[in-house]
Amino acid sequence: MIHIVCTFIVKEGKMDEYLALSQKLRSYVLMEKGCVEYSFAVEYKSPLPIQEKVNKNRVTLVEKWETKKDLAAHGDAPHMKEFGPKLRALRESASARVMTGI
């Protein structure tokens, strides 16, 4: 199983548009072969003492893929080519951590 945690910083004032596009994209990605999870989340202040400072412009994406081959195909999917540039235009930065289960 491949686990991915992506962090996106969305441009000021663009969060609603970013989340709406993200949810549309999600519906397509969940139909892809090998996609186990593709979930976007925004932050909120919790009582957890080790929580990082909340960033109102940060969106986290948690992905799980059955195989490396499935993940590679995901990047070439037509909906990624359609939505990717639109989402990139709405954010300041993006980073990802890719892991394998133990």
N, C-alpha and C positions, 0 to 999 in steps of 0.2 A: 504494500500500500504506500502510495506517495502522498505526503501531507505538505500543504503549502499554506503559509500565512503571508498575505500581502498587506502592506500598509500604504494607504493613499492619503495625501494631504490635498484637500479640495480647495480651490480658489474661493476667497471670501465672496459670499453671496450666491454661490453656485451649488450649494448642497442639495437643495430640493431637486434641481434638474439632474444632478449627478445620481442621486438615489433613484429617481424615476427611470433613468436609462439603465442603471444597474439591475433593477428588478426585471426590466424587459429582457435584458441579456441573460439573466439567470434562468428564465423560463426555457430558453433555447439550450443553454449549457447543460441543464439537468437531463436533457434528452440524449446527450452524447454518450456513446459507448464508453463505459468505464468510469463515468462520473458518479461518485458516491455522495459528495457534498459540494455545494457551491453557495456559501452563505455570506451575505454582507451584514455588517453590524456597525453601529455608531456607539460612542462612549456615553456613559453617565456616571455620576459620582455615586460610589457605593461605600459601605462601611469597611471594605477590605483594606487593612492597613498598608499593604504593599502595593496598592494601586498607584500607577503613574498619574501624574497630573492630567486631568481631562483636557483634551484638545477638541473643541467643537467642530473643527474642520478635518478631523481624522476619521477615515473609514477603514475598517479592517475586513478583509475577505479571507475566509477559511475555505480551502479546497481540499478534497480527497479524491484521488484517482487510483484505479485498480492497478494500472501498469504504466511504465515509462512510455510505452508506445501510445497508450490512450492520451497521456498528457501531451505528447508531441503532436498528435492529430488535432488536439484541441486548439492549438495555436494556428492551425491552418483552416479551421472551420469558417465558413462564409460569414456567420454572425459575428465572429471575432473581428473579421476584416471590416465589417459594417460598423459595429459598436466601438471597437478599439479606438479609432481616431477621435470619435465624438467624446469619449470619456477622457482621453488624454488631454483634449483641449480644455477640459473643465478642472484639471488638477495641477497643482504645483509640483508634486513629486510622487514617486512610486518606488517601493522596495519590496523584495520578497525573500522569504526564507523557505527553502525546499528541504524536506526531511523524509526519512523513511522510518516506518514504525519499528519498534523493538519488541 
